[in-house]
Amino acid sequence: MPFSLNRNPLNKKKAIRDMRKGVTGRINEEGKTETHLMEYEGDISKKRGKFVVYPSIAPKPGKEKSTSPEDWESQSPEQAAAKGESIEVKSRRRAEKLAAGSWKKGIDRREAMAEYRENKKIPIKRR
């Protein structure tokens, strides 16, 4: 059964941050640490519906502290749900943004959202 918080979206972001406590993360090609590499699934032809956001990578058993990419493997939505690492949302846009990194904090979040806007060609709103 997928993990789901149907309340405040901030609880979902916190749940994503907290689901991998104690995991070091793998080092990617750019030299950055990845612990989640989030993806989402759902009917992308609709704006509203059932969407599941989940980490698409997971450490191999016993390799939680390893930074080597060889010690990490791909994870399906079903595997993530079985581990309690999936989040249900009702909006395609929210799923896209969570998968892009809106759950992060600080500079990592700003960088992730700038990349999301660039990929979606959404102009930055100025006040």
C-alpha positions as CSV (number, residue, x, y, z in Angstrom):
1,M,0.0,0.0,0.0
2,P,1.5,3.4,-1.0
3,F,2.4,5.9,1.7
4,S,0.1,8.8,1.4
5,L,-0.5,12.0,3.3
6,N,-3.7,13.6,2.2
7,R,-3.1,16.7,4.3
8,N,-0.7,19.6,3.9
9,P,1.7,19.3,0.9
10,L,4.5,20.3,3.2
11,N,4.0,17.0,5.1
12,K,4.6,15.2,1.8
13,K,7.8,17.1,1.2
14,K,8.9,16.3,4.7
15,A,8.0,12.6,4.2
16,I,10.2,12.5,1.1
17,R,13.1,14.1,3.0
18,D,12.7,11.7,5.9
19,M,12.2,8.5,4.0
20,R,16.0,8.0,3.4
21,K,17.5,9.0,6.8
22,G,20.9,7.5,7.3
23,V,21.5,6.8,3.6
24,T,24.7,8.4,2.2
25,G,23.7,8.5,-1.5
26,R,25.5,7.8,-4.7
27,I,27.7,10.2,-6.5
28,N,26.4,11.0,-10.0
29,E,28.4,12.0,-13.2
30,E,28.3,15.7,-12.1
31,G,29.8,14.9,-8.7
32,K,26.6,15.5,-6.8
33,T,25.1,13.2,-4.3
34,E,21.8,11.5,-5.1
35,T,19.6,9.7,-2.6
36,H,16.2,9.7,-4.3
37,L,16.1,10.5,-8.0
38,M,12.4,10.9,-7.9
39,E,10.0,10.0,-10.7
40,Y,6.2,10.0,-11.0
41,E,3.5,7.8,-12.6
42,G,-0.1,8.4,-13.6
43,D,-2.2,9.3,-16.5
44,I,-0.2,12.3,-17.9
45,S,-3.0,13.1,-20.3
46,K,-5.1,14.4,-17.4
47,K,-4.3,17.3,-15.0
48,R,-6.1,15.7,-12.1
49,G,-6.2,12.1,-11.0
50,K,-4.0,9.7,-9.1
51,F,-0.3,10.2,-9.4
52,V,2.4,8.4,-7.5
53,V,5.8,10.0,-6.8
54,Y,8.6,7.6,-5.8
55,P,12.4,7.3,-5.7
56,S,13.6,5.5,-8.8
57,I,16.9,4.4,-7.2
58,A,17.6,2.5,-4.0
59,P,20.7,1.3,-2.3
60,K,21.4,-2.5,-2.6
61,P,20.8,-4.3,0.7
62,G,23.6,-3.6,3.1
63,K,25.0,-0.8,0.9
64,E,23.2,2.2,2.5
65,K,26.4,4.1,3.3
66,S,28.0,3.5,-0.1
67,T,28.5,6.4,-2.6
68,S,29.4,4.1,-5.4
69,P,26.9,4.0,-8.3
70,E,27.4,0.2,-8.5
71,D,25.9,-0.2,-5.1
72,W,22.6,1.4,-6.1
73,E,19.9,-0.1,-8.3
74,S,16.8,1.0,-10.1
75,Q,13.5,0.7,-8.3
76,S,10.0,0.3,-9.7
77,P,6.9,2.1,-8.3
78,E,5.8,-1.3,-6.9
79,Q,9.1,-1.8,-5.1
80,A,8.9,1.7,-3.7
81,A,5.3,1.2,-2.5
82,A,6.3,-2.1,-0.8
83,K,9.0,-0.2,1.1
84,G,6.6,2.7,2.0
85,E,8.6,5.1,-0.2
86,S,5.8,6.3,-2.5
87,I,3.6,9.4,-2.2
88,E,0.2,9.9,-3.8
89,V,-0.9,13.2,-5.1
90,K,-4.0,14.3,-7.0
91,S,-2.4,16.7,-9.5
92,R,0.0,16.1,-12.4
93,R,1.7,19.4,-11.8
94,R,2.3,18.6,-8.1
95,A,3.7,15.2,-9.1
96,E,6.0,16.8,-11.7
97,K,7.3,19.4,-9.2
98,L,7.9,16.8,-6.5
99,A,9.7,14.6,-8.9
100,A,11.8,17.6,-10.1
101,G,12.9,18.4,-6.5
102,S,10.4,20.8,-4.9
103,W,10.8,18.6,-1.8
104,K,14.4,19.7,-1.3
105,K,15.5,22.6,0.8
106,G,17.7,25.7,0.3
107,I,20.0,26.0,-2.7
108,D,19.3,22.5,-3.9
109,R,15.6,23.3,-4.2
110,R,16.2,26.6,-6.0
111,E,18.5,24.8,-8.5
112,A,16.0,22.0,-9.0
113,M,13.1,24.4,-9.6
114,A,15.2,26.6,-12.0
115,E,15.9,23.4,-14.0
116,Y,12.2,22.4,-13.8
117,R,11.2,25.8,-15.2
118,E,13.8,25.7,-17.9
119,N,12.7,22.2,-19.0
120,K,9.0,23.3,-18.9
121,K,9.8,26.7,-20.4
122,I,7.8,28.4,-17.6
123,P,8.9,32.0,-17.2
124,I,9.9,33.1,-13.7
125,K,7.2,35.4,-12.2
126,R,8.6,38.7,-11.0
127,R,6.9,40.9,-8.4
